[in-house]
Amino acid sequence: MDRLAPLFVILAAILWGVDGIVLRPALYGLPVPLVVLIESGIVALILSPFFVRKFSKINSLHRKDWLAFWGVAVFGGALGTMAIVKALFYVNFVNLSIVVLIQKLQPVFALILAAVLLKEKLPKEFFYWSALALTGTYFLTFGFNIPILDTGDKTFEASMYAVIAAFSFGFSTVLSKRALRSVSYSLGTYLRFLLTTLIMLFLVLMLGDYNSIREITTTQFIAFMIIAFSSGGLAIFFYYYGLKKITASVATICELAFPLTAIILEYLIRGNILGPVQWFGAIILVAGIIKVSGLKISKRKEY
């Protein structure tokens, strides 16, 4: 099963791709902090009965463990999600925009942070195949085109939010790997959603977004429940299972399965057919992910 661990990270990324194309658009009318709160809160409530007996384990966590989990909740659960939605709002959700390109910097941040904080020693082959995967991601998203830079007066602000999102998600991957050192992947999943819920509850109360709860439609409620059992709780469960057994560096490359999923769903749902360049990008992206997944990455010392 350890050899299959990268596949669980890829499966999580696929679920996130389904989320973005199929489920997430139904929630765009709601305040972003409220959306994140409800998503995290539903999963935390569902999982709480199963982890009541684990409180002794939770109480035994050290200060550095708690700092890692709080960091995951802040950067991955709250800041990253809100930043990327805000960035896309500034450019009116234009796909071929500088925002999408900058968000692809996430693996770069994750690889650097993994080497610095987790002491992951990366072989030369890792950089070759990672570069191939990133190149495939670019061709898959943009083809031979240059990203649209002229998106209006808010381009600079959108770019800054996209950088924040890329850094936050990359940092969250590294912090998640550190947080899972002392707990099981299942308990790690629970703590991630519980702490994110507490953070977002504070933000929603402070911003007054709780008033929008009454505006939630039946369709949106159904979307929330589907997310909780798929791209929310289940995806993080898969992701943490895989991350527990592989390095953060490998995991962040496996996450590039997300754009591949998005392109395929665009074709199946909206009839947008892949062009030759996009197919070329998809092939080298998959090749890069497979090669990176098979590499053995060591640590210079225990972190």
KEKOLKOL-13796 format. One record per residue (C-alpha): z, x, y; residue number from 1. Coordinates in Angstrom, 2 decimals, always signed. Layout:
! KEKOLKOL-13796
- Z/X/Y/NUM .
...
END
This chain:
! KEKOLKOL-13796
- +0.00/+0.00/+0.00/1 .
- +0.62/+2.93/+2.35/2 .
- -3.06/+3.84/+2.15/3 .
- -3.93/+0.28/+3.18/4 .
- -1.59/+0.37/+6.20/5 .
- -4.40/+0.93/+8.76/6 .
- -6.05/-2.26/+7.50/7 .
- -3.03/-4.28/+8.61/8 .
- -3.37/-2.89/+12.14/9 .
- -7.07/-3.73/+12.08/10 .
- -6.26/-7.25/+10.86/11 .
- -3.83/-7.68/+13.76/12 .
- -6.53/-6.56/+16.19/13 .
- -8.93/-9.08/+14.66/14 .
- -6.38/-11.86/+15.21/15 .
- -6.01/-10.77/+18.84/16 .
- -9.78/-10.97/+19.18/17 .
- -9.71/-14.55/+17.88/18 .
- -6.93/-15.29/+20.34/19 .
- -8.90/-14.08/+23.35/20 .
- -12.13/-15.93/+22.52/21 .
- -10.91/-19.11/+20.83/22 .
- -7.31/-19.87/+21.86/23 .
- -6.44/-18.16/+25.13/24 .
- -8.98/-19.96/+27.38/25 .
- -7.12/-23.26/+26.83/26 .
- -4.04/-21.81/+28.57/27 .
- -5.65/-20.34/+31.67/28 .
- -4.54/-23.23/+33.87/29 .
- -0.86/-22.39/+33.40/30 .
- +1.15/-19.67/+35.21/31 .
- +0.85/-16.40/+33.30/32 .
- +4.64/-15.74/+33.08/33 .
- +5.19/-19.23/+31.65/34 .
- +2.47/-18.71/+29.03/35 .
- +4.04/-15.44/+27.87/36 .
- +7.50/-17.04/+27.81/37 .
- +6.42/-19.99/+25.68/38 .
- +4.44/-17.82/+23.26/39 .
- +7.32/-15.41/+22.74/40 .
- +9.97/-18.14/+22.75/41 .
- +8.33/-20.16/+19.97/42 .
- +8.10/-17.12/+17.69/43 .
- +11.68/-16.05/+18.49/44 .
- +13.00/-19.54/+17.70/45 .
- +11.07/-19.72/+14.43/46 .
- +12.31/-16.31/+13.28/47 .
- +15.96/-16.59/+14.44/48 .
- +17.28/-18.45/+11.32/49 .
- +15.86/-15.71/+9.08/50 .
- +17.57/-12.88/+10.95/51 .
- +21.05/-14.27/+11.54/52 .
- +22.32/-12.12/+8.67/53 .
- +20.71/-9.05/+10.22/54 .
- +22.96/-9.00/+13.28/55 .
- +25.11/-6.28/+11.76/56 .
- +22.02/-4.10/+11.49/57 .
- +21.09/-4.92/+15.06/58 .
- +24.57/-3.97/+16.28/59 .
- +24.24/-0.59/+14.57/60 .
- +21.18/+0.41/+16.61/61 .
- +21.64/+3.42/+18.86/62 .
- +21.00/+3.53/+22.59/63 .
- +17.60/+5.21/+22.17/64 .
- +16.56/+2.50/+19.70/65 .
- +17.45/-0.21/+22.20/66 .
- +15.61/+1.63/+24.98/67 .
- +12.50/+1.74/+22.81/68 .
- +12.67/-1.98/+21.97/69 .
- +13.31/-2.97/+25.58/70 .
- +10.39/-0.76/+26.58/71 .
- +8.12/-2.53/+24.09/72 .
- +9.19/-5.91/+25.46/73 .
- +8.68/-4.84/+29.07/74 .
- +5.37/-3.00/+28.71/75 .
- +3.72/-4.71/+25.72/76 .
- +5.21/-8.18/+25.90/77 .
- +5.38/-8.75/+29.64/78 .
- +3.77/-6.26/+32.02/79 .
- +0.59/-5.47/+30.08/80 .
- -0.31/-9.09/+29.37/81 .
- +0.32/-10.26/+32.92/82 .
- -1.52/-7.29/+34.44/83 .
- -4.77/-7.75/+32.51/84 .
- -4.88/-11.50/+33.20/85 .
- -4.24/-10.80/+36.90/86 .
- -7.03/-8.21/+36.93/87 .
- -9.52/-10.61/+35.35/88 .
- -8.47/-13.30/+37.82/89 .
- -9.36/-10.99/+40.71/90 .
- -12.90/-10.55/+39.37/91 .
- -13.27/-14.16/+38.25/92 .
- -13.28/-13.15/+34.56/93 .
- -16.57/-11.27/+34.81/94 .
- -17.06/-9.61/+31.42/95 .
- -19.24/-6.67/+32.45/96 .
- -16.84/-5.41/+35.08/97 .
- -14.92/-2.28/+35.90/98 .
- -11.79/-4.05/+34.63/99 .
- -13.06/-4.10/+31.04/100 .
- -14.07/-0.45/+31.18/101 .
- -10.72/+0.68/+32.58/102 .
- -8.86/-1.34/+29.94/103 .
- -10.63/+0.81/+27.32/104 .
- -8.46/+3.69/+28.58/105 .
- -5.61/+2.29/+26.49/106 .
- -6.25/+4.65/+23.53/107 .
- -6.37/+7.61/+25.90/108 .
- -2.92/+6.80/+27.28/109 .
- -1.59/+6.12/+23.78/110 .
- -2.90/+9.38/+22.34/111 .
- -1.44/+11.45/+25.16/112 .
- +1.93/+9.70/+24.99/113 .
- +2.03/+9.94/+21.19/114 .
- +1.49/+13.69/+21.38/115 .
- +4.11/+14.12/+24.13/116 .
- +6.83/+11.66/+23.07/117 .
- +6.38/+11.40/+19.30/118 .
- +5.28/+15.01/+18.79/119 .
- +2.24/+13.94/+16.77/120 .
- +0.09/+16.97/+16.04/121 .
- -3.53/+15.88/+16.14/122 .
- -6.15/+17.73/+14.06/123 .
- -9.51/+18.57/+15.64/124 .
- -11.23/+15.98/+13.46/125 .
- -9.12/+13.28/+15.07/126 .
- -10.65/+13.92/+18.48/127 .
- -14.18/+13.92/+17.07/128 .
- -13.85/+10.58/+15.31/129 .
- -11.76/+9.05/+18.12/130 .
- -14.47/+9.97/+20.61/131 .
- -17.02/+8.34/+18.29/132 .
- -14.93/+5.14/+18.12/133 .
- -14.52/+5.03/+21.91/134 .
- -18.26/+5.62/+22.36/135 .
- -18.98/+2.77/+19.97/136 .
- -16.62/+0.54/+21.96/137 .
- -18.53/+1.31/+25.16/138 .
- -21.94/+0.56/+23.63/139 .
- -20.55/-2.58/+21.99/140 .
- -19.22/-3.85/+25.31/141 .
- -21.78/-2.60/+27.84/142 .
- -24.84/-1.39/+25.86/143 .
- -26.77/+1.12/+27.97/144 .
- -25.72/-0.72/+31.12/145 .
- -23.39/+0.60/+33.80/146 .
- -20.33/-1.65/+34.34/147 .
- -20.58/-3.94/+37.36/148 .
- -18.62/-2.28/+40.16/149 .
- -19.33/-4.76/+42.94/150 .
- -17.05/-7.66/+42.09/151 .
- -15.97/-8.53/+45.61/152 .
- -13.22/-7.55/+47.98/153 .
- -10.57/-7.46/+45.24/154 .
- -12.26/-4.79/+43.11/155 .
- -9.71/-2.11/+43.96/156 .
- -6.75/-4.40/+43.27/157 .
- -8.32/-5.52/+39.97/158 .
- -8.88/-1.90/+38.97/159 .
- -5.25/-1.03/+39.63/160 .
- -4.04/-3.95/+37.50/161 .
- -6.43/-2.90/+34.73/162 .
- -4.99/+0.63/+34.80/163 .
- -1.47/-0.83/+34.59/164 .
- -2.52/-2.95/+31.59/165 .
- -4.16/-0.03/+29.80/166 .
- -1.13/+2.19/+30.33/167 .
- +1.30/-0.59/+29.36/168 .
- -0.41/-1.44/+26.08/169 .
- -0.85/+2.23/+25.21/170 .
- +2.79/+2.97/+26.02/171 .
- +3.85/-0.07/+24.00/172 .
- +2.10/+1.30/+20.90/173 .
- +4.00/+4.58/+21.19/174 .
- +7.33/+2.88/+21.92/175 .
- +6.81/+0.51/+18.98/176 .
- +6.38/+3.47/+16.65/177 .
- +9.64/+4.96/+17.96/178 .
- +11.47/+1.62/+17.77/179 .
- +10.49/+1.10/+14.12/180 .
- +12.15/+4.33/+13.06/181 .
- +15.53/+2.63/+12.55/182 .
- +14.57/-0.90/+11.48/183 .
- +12.21/-2.69/+9.11/184 .
- +8.87/-3.97/+10.40/185 .
- +10.10/-7.58/+10.02/186 .
- +13.24/-7.02/+12.08/187 .
- +11.20/-5.07/+14.60/188 .
- +8.89/-8.07/+14.98/189 .
- +11.84/-10.33/+15.67/190 .
- +13.42/-8.04/+18.25/191 .
- +10.11/-7.62/+20.03/192 .
- +9.75/-11.37/+20.58/193 .
- +13.44/-11.99/+21.28/194 .
- +13.66/-9.37/+24.03/195 .
- +10.32/-10.40/+25.52/196 .
- +11.57/-13.99/+25.67/197 .
- +14.68/-12.93/+27.57/198 .
- +12.66/-10.91/+30.06/199 .
- +10.11/-13.66/+30.64/200 .
- +12.81/-16.32/+30.94/201 .
- +14.32/-14.34/+33.80/202 .
- +10.91/-13.99/+35.49/203 .
- +10.00/-17.65/+35.08/204 .
- +13.33/-18.79/+36.53/205 .
- +13.04/-16.33/+39.39/206 .
- +9.45/-17.32/+40.22/207 .
- +10.00/-21.05/+39.74/208 .
- +7.15/-21.34/+37.22/209 .
- +9.30/-23.58/+35.00/210 .
- +8.12/-26.52/+37.11/211 .
- +4.71/-26.21/+35.44/212 .
- +6.14/-27.08/+32.01/213 .
- +5.46/-30.75/+32.68/214 .
- +1.77/-29.93/+33.17/215 .
- +1.34/-28.67/+29.59/216 .
- -1.16/-30.88/+27.77/217 .
- -1.21/-31.78/+24.08/218 .
- -4.16/-29.46/+23.56/219 .
- -2.29/-26.59/+25.18/220 .
- +0.81/-27.27/+23.08/221 .
- -1.31/-27.14/+19.92/222 .
- -2.83/-23.87/+21.15/223 .
- +0.68/-22.43/+21.63/224 .
- +1.65/-23.36/+18.08/225 .
- -1.52/-21.91/+16.57/226 .
- -0.96/-18.68/+18.52/227 .
- +2.62/-18.48/+17.26/228 .
- +1.46/-18.60/+13.62/229 .
- -1.61/-16.40/+14.04/230 .
- -2.32/-14.03/+16.93/231 .
- +1.30/-14.09/+18.04/232 .
- +4.00/-13.69/+15.43/233 .
- +1.77/-13.10/+12.40/234 .
- -0.37/-10.50/+14.17/235 .
- +2.65/-8.51/+15.35/236 .
- +4.13/-8.75/+11.85/237 .
- +0.94/-7.23/+10.40/238 .
- +0.75/-4.70/+13.20/239 .
- +4.32/-3.47/+12.74/240 .
- +3.88/-3.29/+8.98/241 .
- +0.94/-0.96/+9.45/242 .
- +2.48/+0.98/+12.33/243 .
- +5.60/+1.64/+10.28/244 .
- +3.48/+3.63/+7.81/245 .
- +0.93/+5.37/+10.05/246 .
- +1.05/+7.33/+13.28/247 .
- +0.70/+5.75/+16.71/248 .
- -2.46/+7.82/+17.24/249 .
- -4.22/+6.28/+14.24/250 .
- -2.96/+2.80/+15.15/251 .
- -4.38/+2.87/+18.66/252 .
- -7.85/+3.70/+17.31/253 .
- -7.61/+0.96/+14.69/254 .
- -6.91/-1.48/+17.53/255 .
- -10.49/-0.95/+18.69/256 .
- -11.41/-3.54/+16.07/257 .
- -10.64/-6.04/+18.82/258 .
- -13.93/-5.69/+20.77/259 .
- -15.90/-5.84/+17.51/260 .
- -14.20/-9.15/+16.69/261 .
- -14.85/-10.47/+20.19/262 .
- -18.57/-9.70/+19.98/263 .
- -18.93/-11.35/+16.56/264 .
- -17.11/-14.48/+17.76/265 .
- -19.28/-14.61/+20.86/266 .
- -22.26/-14.88/+18.52/267 .
- -20.71/-17.39/+16.09/268 .
- -19.23/-19.69/+18.74/269 .
- -21.49/-19.31/+21.76/270 .
- -24.70/-18.09/+20.14/271 .
- -24.77/-14.79/+22.04/272 .
- -26.78/-12.55/+19.70/273 .
- -26.00/-8.86/+19.43/274 .
- -28.68/-6.55/+20.75/275 .
- -29.81/-3.37/+18.94/276 .
- -27.58/-1.17/+21.11/277 .
- -24.55/-3.38/+20.43/278 .
- -25.20/-3.23/+16.69/279 .
- -25.40/+0.55/+16.98/280 .
- -22.07/+0.53/+18.84/281 .
- -20.48/-1.70/+16.21/282 .
- -21.59/+0.61/+13.39/283 .
- -20.25/+3.79/+14.94/284 .
- -17.06/+2.01/+16.01/285 .
- -16.38/+0.96/+12.42/286 .
- -17.27/+4.45/+11.18/287 .
- -14.87/+6.02/+13.66/288 .
- -12.04/+3.69/+12.69/289 .
- -12.55/+4.35/+8.97/290 .
- -12.59/+8.12/+9.45/291 .
- -9.52/+8.16/+11.72/292 .
- -7.63/+5.90/+9.33/293 .
- -8.10/+8.44/+6.54/294 .
- -6.77/+11.43/+8.49/295 .
- -3.31/+12.83/+7.88/296 .
- -1.51/+13.40/+11.17/297 .
- +1.69/+15.40/+11.09/298 .
- +4.65/+15.69/+13.46/299 .
- +5.66/+18.99/+14.99/300 .
- +9.31/+17.99/+14.73/301 .
- +11.49/+14.93/+14.17/302 .
- +11.70/+12.75/+17.25/303 .
END
